[in-house]
């Protein structure tokens, strides 16, 4: 999935001609994953990304980049440093319809609070993360 994320980041930031190539690569990678694992999640993610406007793709790129920096900061500088980055990422992610990113970021923030022993704050972030992820799962599986 790292290669797929790389391809989507290229679609969000590169020139139009390079975007076509990167999007074709993303479709191919998602299709191969779907075939190997019998799971179409990444195929749907690429289709969603492709349907977004350039502004939404750019917002996703910014949010995902901050999310990745937060992961690195967690190991290097601790949960508080990561939390600050993930909150900035979350602010950008709210501009796009990406429940997987929103749920993941909320979960990351909650886990960082948990690592610091702030149980009330951890719960306040983890509960909504679980709800976002559950709603997304029901929607993806066409369950109402």
C-alpha positions as a LaTeX table, in Angstrom:
\begin{tabular}{lrrr}
\hline
Residue & $x$ (\AA) & $y$ (\AA) & $z$ (\AA) \\
\hline
Unk1 & 0.00 & 0.00 & 0.00 \\
Unk2 & 3.00 & 2.32 & 0.33 \\
Unk3 & 3.39 & 2.27 & $-3.46$ \\
Unk4 & $-0.28$ & 3.11 & $-3.87$ \\
Unk5 & 0.00 & 6.05 & $-1.46$ \\
Unk6 & 3.07 & 7.24 & $-3.38$ \\
Unk7 & 1.13 & 7.11 & $-6.66$ \\
Unk8 & $-1.81$ & 9.03 & $-5.19$ \\
Unk9 & 0.51 & 11.68 & $-3.77$ \\
Unk10 & 1.97 & 12.12 & $-7.27$ \\
Unk11 & $-1.54$ & 12.57 & $-8.70$ \\
Unk12 & $-2.20$ & 15.28 & $-6.11$ \\
Unk13 & 0.96 & 17.29 & $-6.74$ \\
Unk14 & 2.37 & 16.58 & $-10.22$ \\
Unk15 & 1.65 & 18.04 & $-13.67$ \\
Unk16 & $-1.35$ & 16.81 & $-15.65$ \\
Unk17 & 0.71 & 14.45 & $-17.82$ \\
Unk18 & 2.41 & 12.86 & $-14.81$ \\
Unk19 & $-0.94$ & 12.60 & $-13.02$ \\
Unk20 & $-2.34$ & 10.31 & $-15.71$ \\
Unk21 & 0.59 & 7.93 & $-15.37$ \\
Unk22 & 0.43 & 7.96 & $-11.56$ \\
Unk23 & $-3.34$ & 7.39 & $-11.57$ \\
Unk24 & $-2.96$ & 4.44 & $-13.95$ \\
Unk25 & $-0.33$ & 3.01 & $-11.58$ \\
Unk26 & $-2.67$ & 3.52 & $-8.61$ \\
Unk27 & $-5.48$ & 1.70 & $-10.42$ \\
Unk28 & $-3.14$ & $-1.18$ & $-11.32$ \\
Unk29 & $-1.80$ & $-1.51$ & $-7.77$ \\
Unk30 & $-5.28$ & $-1.37$ & $-6.24$ \\
Unk31 & $-6.53$ & $-3.96$ & $-8.73$ \\
Unk32 & $-3.64$ & $-6.31$ & $-7.95$ \\
Unk33 & $-4.29$ & $-5.93$ & $-4.22$ \\
Unk34 & $-8.00$ & $-6.62$ & $-4.73$ \\
Unk35 & $-7.27$ & $-9.74$ & $-6.69$ \\
Unk36 & $-4.67$ & $-11.06$ & $-4.25$ \\
Unk37 & $-6.66$ & $-10.37$ & $-1.07$ \\
Unk38 & $-10.23$ & $-10.55$ & $-2.40$ \\
Unk39 & $-10.75$ & $-7.05$ & $-0.98$ \\
Unk40 & $-11.84$ & $-4.10$ & $-3.09$ \\
Unk41 & $-11.18$ & $-1.42$ & $-0.45$ \\
Unk42 & $-8.22$ & 0.10 & $-2.30$ \\
Unk43 & $-10.05$ & 0.01 & $-5.63$ \\
Unk44 & $-12.82$ & 2.09 & $-4.05$ \\
Unk45 & $-10.25$ & 4.42 & $-2.45$ \\
Unk46 & $-8.63$ & 5.12 & $-5.83$ \\
Unk47 & $-12.03$ & 5.70 & $-7.45$ \\
Unk48 & $-12.95$ & 8.14 & $-4.66$ \\
Unk49 & $-9.64$ & 9.94 & $-5.05$ \\
Unk50 & $-10.07$ & 10.14 & $-8.82$ \\
Unk51 & $-13.53$ & 11.73 & $-8.38$ \\
Unk52 & $-12.20$ & 14.50 & $-6.11$ \\
Unk53 & $-11.50$ & 17.99 & $-7.35$ \\
Unk54 & $-7.89$ & 19.17 & $-7.59$ \\
Unk55 & $-8.46$ & 21.19 & $-4.39$ \\
Unk56 & $-9.65$ & 18.07 & $-2.54$ \\
Unk57 & $-6.69$ & 16.08 & $-3.81$ \\
Unk58 & $-4.37$ & 18.84 & $-2.66$ \\
Unk59 & $-6.03$ & 18.90 & 0.78 \\
Unk60 & $-5.61$ & 15.12 & 1.02 \\
Unk61 & $-1.94$ & 15.42 & 0.04 \\
Unk62 & $-1.33$ & 18.01 & 2.75 \\
Unk63 & $-3.24$ & 16.05 & 5.39 \\
Unk64 & $-1.57$ & 12.76 & 4.49 \\
Unk65 & 1.88 & 14.36 & 4.48 \\
Unk66 & 1.31 & 15.79 & 7.97 \\
Unk67 & $-0.03$ & 12.41 & 9.12 \\
Unk68 & 3.16 & 10.71 & 7.95 \\
Unk69 & 5.36 & 13.34 & 9.63 \\
Unk70 & 3.36 & 12.76 & 12.82 \\
Unk71 & 4.12 & 9.05 & 12.69 \\
Unk72 & 7.83 & 9.83 & 12.46 \\
Unk73 & 7.57 & 12.46 & 15.22 \\
Unk74 & 5.88 & 9.95 & 17.52 \\
Unk75 & 8.96 & 7.75 & 17.51 \\
Unk76 & 11.48 & 10.59 & 17.60 \\
Unk77 & 9.84 & 13.21 & 19.81 \\
Unk78 & 6.98 & 11.45 & 21.59 \\
Unk79 & 3.19 & 11.45 & 21.59 \\
Unk80 & 2.69 & 15.17 & 22.28 \\
Unk81 & 4.72 & 16.19 & 19.21 \\
Unk82 & 2.83 & 13.70 & 17.05 \\
Unk83 & $-0.50$ & 14.87 & 18.41 \\
Unk84 & 0.19 & 18.46 & 17.37 \\
Unk85 & 0.95 & 17.35 & 13.81 \\
Unk86 & $-2.06$ & 15.03 & 13.65 \\
Unk87 & $-4.38$ & 17.82 & 14.79 \\
Unk88 & $-3.07$ & 20.03 & 11.96 \\
Unk89 & $-3.55$ & 17.11 & 9.58 \\
Unk90 & $-7.09$ & 16.59 & 10.85 \\
Unk91 & $-7.94$ & 20.25 & 10.20 \\
Unk92 & $-6.91$ & 19.79 & 6.55 \\
Unk93 & $-8.60$ & 16.40 & 6.25 \\
Unk94 & $-11.97$ & 17.86 & 7.24 \\
Unk95 & $-12.03$ & 19.64 & 3.86 \\
Unk96 & $-12.44$ & 16.33 & 2.02 \\
Unk97 & $-14.87$ & 13.41 & 2.22 \\
Unk98 & $-12.34$ & 10.84 & 3.47 \\
Unk99 & $-13.70$ & 8.93 & 6.45 \\
Unk100 & $-10.74$ & 6.54 & 6.48 \\
Unk101 & $-8.29$ & 9.42 & 6.94 \\
Unk102 & $-10.53$ & 11.16 & 9.50 \\
Unk103 & $-11.04$ & 7.97 & 11.50 \\
Unk104 & $-7.36$ & 7.07 & 11.36 \\
Unk105 & $-6.24$ & 10.51 & 12.49 \\
Unk106 & $-8.75$ & 10.57 & 15.35 \\
Unk107 & $-7.51$ & 7.15 & 16.39 \\
Unk108 & $-3.88$ & 8.28 & 16.22 \\
Unk109 & $-4.62$ & 11.31 & 18.38 \\
Unk110 & $-6.49$ & 9.15 & 20.87 \\
Unk111 & $-3.67$ & 6.61 & 20.99 \\
Unk112 & $-1.16$ & 9.41 & 21.63 \\
Unk113 & $-3.25$ & 10.62 & 24.58 \\
Unk114 & $-3.45$ & 7.04 & 25.82 \\
Unk115 & 0.34 & 6.71 & 25.63 \\
Unk116 & 0.60 & 9.81 & 27.82 \\
Unk117 & $-1.86$ & 8.32 & 30.32 \\
Unk118 & $-4.59$ & 10.91 & 29.59 \\
Unk119 & $-7.46$ & 8.41 & 29.62 \\
Unk120 & $-10.34$ & 10.90 & 29.39 \\
Unk121 & $-8.80$ & 12.64 & 26.39 \\
Unk122 & $-7.94$ & 9.28 & 24.81 \\
Unk123 & $-11.55$ & 8.14 & 25.14 \\
Unk124 & $-12.82$ & 11.44 & 23.75 \\
Unk125 & $-10.79$ & 10.81 & 20.56 \\
Unk126 & $-11.00$ & 7.02 & 20.28 \\
Unk127 & $-14.80$ & 6.78 & 20.59 \\
Unk128 & $-15.49$ & 9.08 & 17.59 \\
Unk129 & $-12.72$ & 7.31 & 15.64 \\
Unk130 & $-14.46$ & 3.97 & 16.18 \\
Unk131 & $-17.78$ & 5.51 & 15.09 \\
Unk132 & $-16.27$ & 6.98 & 11.91 \\
Unk133 & $-14.63$ & 3.69 & 11.02 \\
Unk134 & $-17.80$ & 1.68 & 11.75 \\
Unk135 & $-19.93$ & 4.03 & 9.60 \\
Unk136 & $-17.43$ & 3.75 & 6.76 \\
Unk137 & $-17.45$ & $-0.04$ & 7.02 \\
Unk138 & $-21.23$ & $-0.18$ & 6.87 \\
Unk139 & $-21.29$ & 2.16 & 3.87 \\
Unk140 & $-18.55$ & 0.21 & 2.06 \\
Unk141 & $-20.44$ & $-3.04$ & 2.59 \\
Unk142 & $-23.77$ & $-1.48$ & 1.60 \\
Unk143 & $-25.34$ & $-2.17$ & 4.99 \\
Unk144 & $-27.97$ & 0.25 & 6.21 \\
\hline
\end{tabular}
